[in-house]
Amino acid sequence: MQNQVLADRVTIDYDSFEQFFRENSGRVHFSDHCPPLRIIRELHHHDALELGYCFEGSGVFWIDGVQTPYTAPCASLIFPGQLHKACSTGSQLSRWRFITIRAEAGLPAGVTGGVFTEPGLLALAERAAAECAAGAAHYEACVRHLMAAIVLIYARTAPAKQETAERRNRMERLQPVLHYISQNYAQGLTIQGLAQVLYVHPSTLRVWFREAFGMSPLQYVQHTRISRACALLQSTSMPIGEVAQTVGYQTLSSFNRQFSALCGCSPQAYRKREREVQPETGKIQHGFERI
């Protein structure tokens, strides 16, 4: 594993829940920690539920292969079994308080931990950290209930956040081939040729496009061609047949068929409609929102 945060070789440690309580027989374990200013050389996991609250500083949190930059104030939630570690960045160490409790049955399924900054959740995490420091009567019960609330509220928003992050990652991964299509859409593109741009198998590229856009790579090419055709039909007097060839169609019939399928009308009808609308609006509208 090579990464700007992770060392070439890392060790993985496991801490059982009992290890957290070698010096504390209570039901809540907490400790203050300042992640070092160095590359991460070890990851660890445990069978406990861990809440972290960052008081100051900044750094990077590595959780199950995902790097998340953080800046105080923020908090983290780690579920049992997740590989994780943090390192500080900048000129000073960041300062965290980590709270650990035994993982109860019934934790939300399919939710992974992460760093969060939502004000409501952050206020609960800050309160839990303060309860540990104060050590007032019944503080352990209070902390456990605060953590339970955090888990449930976090689980509500985590799927949407994870979906957004995953979509962003897919888009970033596809950027080279998207750029290639934008420059070469009029050529005879094939799934094999597009896959070679990313050095992946064609079936892998199909999966990535389906996840990111809900369509195949060649369907995306067709959408790109018709989008360019719409712009030409609006802004030029180029004959329909020439428009078809310019955007990559070998025959006028195939262009008409594909255009009608995506735009709901023929190229001629589209040009007529758009030119009737433009004088009223004073501007050209690309009219391709439906695809």
C-alpha positions as CSV (number, residue, x, y, z in Angstrom):
1,M,0.0,0.0,0.0
2,Q,1.4,3.3,-1.1
3,N,-0.2,6.5,-0.1
4,Q,0.6,10.1,0.9
5,V,-0.5,9.1,4.5
6,L,0.1,5.4,4.7
7,A,3.6,4.0,4.7
8,D,4.7,1.3,2.2
9,R,4.5,-1.3,4.8
10,V,2.1,-1.2,7.8
11,T,1.5,-3.4,10.8
12,I,-2.0,-4.3,11.9
13,D,-2.8,-4.6,15.6
14,Y,-5.9,-5.9,17.3
15,D,-7.1,-4.7,20.7
16,S,-9.7,-6.8,22.5
17,F,-12.2,-5.0,24.6
18,E,-10.7,-6.3,27.8
19,Q,-7.4,-4.6,27.0
20,F,-9.1,-1.2,27.3
21,F,-9.9,-2.0,30.9
22,R,-6.7,-3.4,32.3
23,E,-6.5,-0.3,34.5
24,N,-10.1,0.7,34.6
25,S,-12.8,-1.7,35.5
26,G,-15.7,0.6,34.5
27,R,-18.0,0.4,31.6
28,V,-16.6,3.4,29.7
29,H,-12.9,3.8,28.8
30,F,-11.5,7.1,27.6
31,S,-8.1,8.6,27.0
32,D,-6.5,11.7,25.5
33,H,-4.3,11.2,22.5
34,C,-2.3,13.4,20.2
35,P,-1.7,11.7,16.8
36,P,1.9,12.0,15.7
37,L,3.2,14.2,13.0
38,R,4.4,11.4,10.8
39,I,3.3,8.9,8.2
40,I,1.0,6.2,9.4
41,R,2.9,3.0,9.9
42,E,0.4,0.9,11.8
43,L,-3.4,0.4,11.7
44,H,-5.5,-1.2,14.5
45,H,-9.0,-2.4,15.1
46,H,-11.0,-3.6,18.0
47,D,-14.3,-5.1,19.0
48,A,-15.4,-1.9,20.7
49,L,-17.4,1.2,19.6
50,E,-15.2,4.3,19.7
51,L,-16.1,7.9,19.7
52,G,-13.5,10.6,19.2
53,Y,-13.7,14.3,19.8
54,C,-11.0,16.6,18.4
55,F,-10.3,19.7,20.5
56,E,-7.6,21.4,18.4
57,G,-5.3,20.9,15.4
58,S,-5.7,19.2,12.1
59,G,-4.7,16.0,10.4
60,V,-5.8,13.0,8.4
61,F,-7.9,10.1,9.6
62,W,-7.5,6.8,7.8
63,I,-10.6,4.6,8.2
64,D,-11.0,1.4,6.2
65,G,-9.0,2.7,3.3
66,V,-10.6,6.1,3.1
67,Q,-8.5,9.2,4.0
68,T,-10.5,12.0,5.6
69,P,-8.8,15.4,6.4
70,Y,-10.0,16.8,9.7
71,T,-9.8,20.2,11.4
72,A,-11.0,20.8,15.0
73,P,-13.7,20.9,16.1
74,C,-14.8,17.6,14.7
75,A,-15.5,14.1,15.9
76,S,-15.1,10.5,14.7
77,L,-17.1,7.3,15.0
78,I,-15.4,3.9,14.6
79,F,-17.4,0.7,14.5
80,P,-16.1,-2.7,15.6
81,G,-13.6,-4.2,13.2
82,Q,-12.8,-1.0,11.2
83,L,-9.1,-0.5,10.5
84,H,-8.2,3.0,11.5
85,K,-5.5,5.4,12.6
86,A,-4.9,9.2,12.6
87,C,-1.9,11.4,12.0
88,S,-1.5,15.1,12.7
89,T,-0.5,17.7,10.0
90,G,0.7,21.2,10.2
91,S,3.1,22.6,12.8
92,Q,1.5,21.1,15.9
93,L,-0.1,17.9,17.2
94,S,-3.9,17.6,17.1
95,R,-5.6,16.7,20.4
96,W,-8.3,14.1,20.7
97,R,-10.3,12.4,23.4
98,F,-11.3,8.9,22.5
99,I,-14.2,7.2,24.3
100,T,-14.6,3.4,24.0
101,I,-17.5,1.2,25.1
102,R,-18.4,-2.4,24.5
103,A,-20.3,-2.7,21.2
104,E,-23.9,-3.6,21.9
105,A,-26.0,-5.9,19.7
106,G,-28.2,-4.1,17.2
107,L,-25.7,-1.6,15.7
108,P,-26.9,-0.3,12.4
109,A,-26.1,-2.7,9.6
110,G,-24.2,-1.5,6.5
111,V,-23.0,1.8,8.1
112,T,-19.4,2.5,8.3
113,G,-17.7,5.0,10.6
114,G,-16.1,8.3,9.7
115,V,-15.3,11.8,10.7
116,F,-18.3,14.2,11.1
117,T,-18.8,17.9,11.8
118,E,-22.6,18.3,11.8
119,P,-23.4,20.7,14.6
120,G,-26.0,18.5,16.4
121,L,-23.9,15.4,16.4
122,L,-20.8,17.4,17.3
123,A,-22.5,18.9,20.3
124,L,-23.4,15.4,21.6
125,A,-19.8,14.3,21.1
126,E,-18.4,17.4,22.9
127,R,-20.8,16.7,25.8
128,A,-19.7,13.1,26.0
129,A,-16.0,14.2,26.1
130,A,-16.9,16.7,28.8
131,E,-18.7,14.1,30.9
132,C,-15.6,11.9,30.9
133,A,-13.4,14.8,32.0
134,A,-15.8,15.8,34.8
135,G,-16.4,12.3,36.1
136,A,-19.6,13.4,37.9
137,A,-22.0,10.9,39.4
138,H,-23.5,8.5,36.8
139,Y,-21.3,9.9,34.1
140,E,-20.7,6.5,32.5
141,A,-24.4,5.9,32.0
142,C,-24.7,9.4,30.5
143,V,-21.8,8.8,28.1
144,R,-23.3,5.5,27.0
145,H,-26.6,7.1,26.2
146,L,-25.0,10.0,24.4
147,M,-23.0,7.5,22.3
148,A,-26.2,5.5,21.5
149,A,-27.9,8.7,20.3
150,I,-24.9,9.6,18.2
151,V,-24.8,6.2,16.5
152,L,-28.5,6.3,15.7
153,I,-28.4,9.9,14.3
154,Y,-25.2,9.2,12.4
155,A,-26.8,6.1,10.8
156,R,-29.6,8.3,9.4
157,T,-27.3,10.5,7.4
158,A,-24.3,8.2,6.8
159,P,-25.9,6.4,3.7
160,A,-26.5,9.6,1.9
161,K,-23.0,10.9,2.8
162,Q,-21.4,7.7,1.7
163,E,-23.3,7.6,-1.5
164,T,-22.2,11.2,-2.3
165,A,-18.6,10.3,-1.5
166,E,-18.8,7.1,-3.6
167,R,-20.3,9.0,-6.6
168,R,-17.5,11.6,-6.3
169,N,-14.9,8.9,-6.3
170,R,-16.4,7.2,-9.3
171,M,-16.5,10.5,-11.2
172,E,-12.8,11.2,-10.3
173,R,-11.9,7.7,-11.4
174,L,-13.6,8.2,-14.8
175,Q,-12.2,11.7,-15.5
176,P,-9.6,10.5,-18.0
177,V,-12.0,8.6,-20.1
178,L,-14.7,11.4,-19.9
179,H,-12.1,13.8,-21.2
180,Y,-11.1,11.4,-24.0
181,I,-14.8,11.0,-25.0
182,S,-15.2,14.8,-25.1
183,Q,-12.2,15.1,-27.4
184,N,-13.0,12.1,-29.7
185,Y,-16.8,11.6,-29.6
186,A,-17.0,11.9,-33.4
187,Q,-14.6,9.0,-33.9
188,G,-15.5,5.3,-34.0
189,L,-15.2,4.7,-30.3
190,T,-15.5,1.2,-28.9
191,I,-15.8,-0.2,-25.4
192,Q,-12.4,-1.9,-25.8
193,G,-10.7,1.4,-26.8
194,L,-12.3,3.3,-24.0
195,A,-11.3,0.7,-21.5
196,Q,-7.7,1.0,-22.6
197,V,-7.7,4.6,-21.6
198,L,-8.0,3.5,-18.0
199,Y,-6.2,0.2,-18.3
200,V,-9.3,-1.7,-17.1
201,H,-11.3,-4.6,-18.5
202,P,-14.4,-3.5,-20.6
203,S,-16.7,-5.2,-18.1
204,T,-15.2,-3.1,-15.3
205,L,-15.7,0.1,-17.3
206,R,-19.3,-0.9,-17.9
207,V,-19.9,-1.3,-14.2
208,W,-18.2,2.0,-13.3
209,F,-20.3,3.9,-15.9
210,R,-23.5,2.2,-14.8
211,E,-22.8,3.2,-11.1
212,A,-21.9,6.8,-12.0
213,F,-24.3,7.7,-14.8
214,G,-26.9,4.8,-14.9
215,M,-25.9,4.0,-18.5
216,S,-23.2,2.2,-20.5
217,P,-20.0,3.9,-21.8
218,L,-21.4,3.8,-25.4
219,Q,-24.7,5.2,-24.3
220,Y,-22.7,8.0,-22.7
221,V,-21.0,8.6,-26.1
222,Q,-24.4,8.8,-27.8
223,H,-25.6,11.3,-25.3
224,T,-22.4,13.4,-25.9
225,R,-22.9,13.3,-29.7
226,I,-26.5,14.3,-29.5
227,S,-25.7,17.1,-27.1
228,R,-23.1,18.5,-29.5
229,A,-25.6,18.1,-32.3
230,C,-28.2,20.2,-30.4
231,A,-25.7,23.0,-30.0
232,L,-24.9,22.9,-33.8
233,L,-28.6,22.9,-34.7
234,Q,-29.2,25.9,-32.5
235,S,-26.2,28.0,-33.4
236,T,-25.5,27.3,-37.1
237,S,-27.3,26.8,-40.4
238,M,-25.3,23.6,-41.1
239,P,-27.4,21.1,-43.1
240,I,-28.7,18.2,-41.0
241,G,-26.6,15.6,-42.8
242,E,-23.5,17.6,-42.2
243,V,-24.4,17.9,-38.5
244,A,-24.8,14.1,-38.3
245,Q,-21.3,13.5,-39.8
246,T,-19.7,16.2,-37.7
247,V,-20.8,14.5,-34.5
248,G,-19.9,11.0,-35.6
249,Y,-22.8,9.4,-37.4
250,Q,-22.2,7.6,-40.6
251,T,-25.7,7.7,-41.9
252,L,-28.5,10.3,-41.6
253,S,-31.0,7.6,-40.7
254,S,-29.0,6.5,-37.6
255,F,-28.6,10.1,-36.5
256,N,-32.3,10.8,-36.9
257,R,-33.2,7.7,-35.0
258,Q,-30.9,8.4,-32.1
259,F,-31.8,12.1,-31.9
260,S,-35.5,11.3,-31.8
261,A,-35.0,8.7,-29.1
262,L,-33.1,11.1,-26.8
263,C,-34.8,14.4,-27.6
264,G,-38.3,13.3,-28.4
265,C,-38.4,15.0,-31.8
266,S,-36.5,15.0,-35.2
267,P,-33.5,17.2,-35.7
268,Q,-35.5,19.4,-38.1
269,A,-38.3,19.9,-35.6
270,Y,-35.8,20.6,-32.8
271,R,-34.1,23.3,-34.9
272,K,-37.4,24.9,-35.9
273,R,-38.6,24.9,-32.3
274,E,-35.4,26.4,-30.8
275,R,-35.3,29.2,-33.4
276,E,-38.8,30.1,-32.6
277,V,-38.0,30.3,-28.9
278,Q,-34.7,32.2,-29.1
279,P,-36.0,35.6,-30.2
280,E,-38.3,35.7,-27.2
281,T,-35.7,34.7,-24.7
282,G,-32.8,36.6,-26.2
283,K,-30.4,33.7,-25.7
284,I,-29.7,30.2,-27.0
285,Q,-30.7,27.4,-24.7
286,H,-29.1,24.1,-25.2
287,G,-32.3,22.3,-24.6
288,F,-30.7,18.9,-23.6
289,E,-31.8,18.7,-20.0
290,R,-34.1,15.7,-20.6
291,I,-31.0,13.5,-21.4
